[in-house]
Amino acid sequence: MRAEVDQPPGNPRAAYRAVQAGLETRVLDHLARNDRTGLSEEDWVRIRRGFHGIRGTYLDPLLSPSTRWSNGTLPVAELGSVGIINATISFVPLAPSRRIDEFVAALEAGRKTPNLDFFEVYRSMRQVFDPARSRGCLVLIAERTEGPYVLAEGLTRACVLVSRLAHQEPVPTSVKVLLGVSSEARTWPWF
């Protein structure tokens, strides 16, 4: 499995799209150039606060200086073999392999997640999700560009696409991804 990289490593702008509204243009410019030295401690506090507001502290390792970011695409046919992060440890009993395709098969069999909200959101989104209107991209983490990948953001969307593919329903051939590569990824508690 390999994500096709559209943009050279080093441009993390997409990683911060969700928090752009709260960041100054100067900070975004530094992030776009992967110039972390030009950012003050106060800037990093604002960036972290934005991440925490989205998903909590489990995304902190994404801010590691060792992470190199690339925008790219991943074939939907390969999405099922992407791993689920350990932060969703309550989902592991449904997918001991931690693969998205195994998790989706459990959901399709009617097995509910301990987090009932996720199960209900998935069922609802399964009916109405339109990939063409999706604004964000899936966030993948890996130790190497060629994978294996672990999904850090976008589990519901990924599950819907894998389910639709399994049922031979129309899906795009690929999805946009933001790929964070770090040799330290395996040391992160949720990898």
Residue pairs with C-beta under 8 A, 6 or more apart in sequence:
1 74
1 78
1 81
1 82
1 146
1 147
1 148
1 149
2 145
2 146
2 147
3 70
3 72
3 73
3 74
3 140
3 145
3 147
3 149
3 177
3 179
4 72
4 73
4 74
4 174
5 70
5 71
5 72
5 145
5 179
6 70
6 71
6 72
6 73
7 70
7 71
7 72
8 70
9 68
9 69
9 70
9 145
9 181
10 33
10 34
10 68
10 69
10 70
11 32
11 33
11 34
11 69
11 70
11 71
12 31
12 32
12 34
12 67
12 69
12 178
12 180
13 28
13 31
13 32
14 69
14 71
14 137
14 178
15 31
15 62
15 69
15 139
15 178
15 180
16 23
16 28
16 31
16 47
16 50
17 136
18 50
18 54
18 136
19 46
19 47
19 50
19 51
19 53
19 54
20 28
22 46
22 49
22 50
23 43
23 46
23 47
23 50
27 39
27 43
27 46
27 47
30 36
30 38
30 39
30 43
31 39
31 47
34 68
34 69
36 65
39 47
44 63
47 63
48 60
48 63
51 59
51 60
51 62
51 63
52 59
55 153
58 85
58 87
58 190
59 152
59 153
61 67
61 184
61 185
61 188
61 189
61 190
62 139
62 141
62 152
62 180
64 182
64 184
66 182
66 183
66 184
67 180
67 181
67 182
68 180
68 181
68 182
69 178
69 179
69 180
69 181
70 145
70 178
70 179
70 181
71 137
71 176
71 177
71 178
71 179
72 176
72 177
72 178
72 179
73 174
73 175
73 176
73 177
74 82
74 138
74 140
74 149
74 174
74 175
74 177
75 173
75 174
76 161
76 162
76 165
76 171
76 172
76 173
76 174
76 175
77 165
77 173
79 100
79 158
79 161
79 162
79 165
79 175
80 99
80 100
80 101
80 104
80 162
80 165
80 166
81 99
81 100
81 101
81 148
82 99
82 100
82 140
82 148
82 149
82 150
82 151
82 158
83 98
83 99
83 100
83 148
83 149
83 150
83 151
84 91
84 92
84 95
84 98
84 99
84 100
84 103
84 150
84 151
84 155
85 141
85 150
85 151
85 152
85 190
85 191
86 92
86 98
86 189
86 190
86 191
87 190
88 155
90 113
90 114
90 115
91 103
91 113
91 114
91 115
91 118
92 98
94 102
94 103
94 106
94 107
94 111
94 113
95 102
95 103
95 106
96 102
100 151
100 155
100 158
100 159
100 162
101 162
101 166
103 159
104 159
104 162
104 163
104 166
105 166
107 113
107 119
107 122
107 159
107 163
108 163
108 166
112 119
113 119
118 155
118 156
121 156
122 156
122 159
122 160
125 156
125 157
125 160
126 159
126 160
126 163
126 164
129 157
129 160
131 157
131 161
131 171
131 172
131 175
132 172
134 157
136 153
136 154
137 154
137 175
137 176
137 177
137 178
138 151
138 153
138 154
138 157
138 158
138 175
138 176
138 177
138 178
139 151
139 152
139 153
139 154
139 177
139 178
139 180
140 149
140 150
140 151
140 152
140 177
140 178
140 179
140 180
141 149
141 150
141 151
141 152
141 179
141 180
141 181
141 182
141 185
141 188
141 191
142 148
142 149
142 150
142 179
142 180
142 181
142 185
143 181
143 182
143 183
143 185
143 186
144 181
145 179
145 181
149 179
150 185
150 191
151 158
152 180
157 175
158 175
161 171
161 172
161 175
164 170
164 171
165 171
185 191
